[in-house]
Amino acid sequence: MTNTEIAAPTATPKPRKPRRIFMWTFFTIQAIFLIWIITGLATKTGPSSAQIAQFCGHGAWSPLFKSYHDCVVHGANGLTAAGDLGKGIAVIAIIGFWVAVDVILGIGRFIVVTARRRHAN
């Protein structure tokens, strides 16, 4: 064996570690939407004392209710139900926005992956 036959060890470049920027961005967006929905569902929808006083005060109870106390009880229930309905509409709107953002991100990711594959070939 001659000196020229022994090949020097070649350093193979290490493969690049994928950065996973899209994955972490996607997970962050999912966490933001999840926190948004949880805080939206956790909010209080019952009426405040000022809202009940505005609803029932100064004789406003007389056309619909038997007494001021009846107005406070039933009016508070109505205001709470209206608040719960608004909370439900808000959660549906957030979920719709969430789906739209995920679809847009998915289409963008598909375009990027397809372009990289075409460029690599």
Helices and strands as residue ranges (DSSP letters): H 21-42, H 49-56, H 68-120
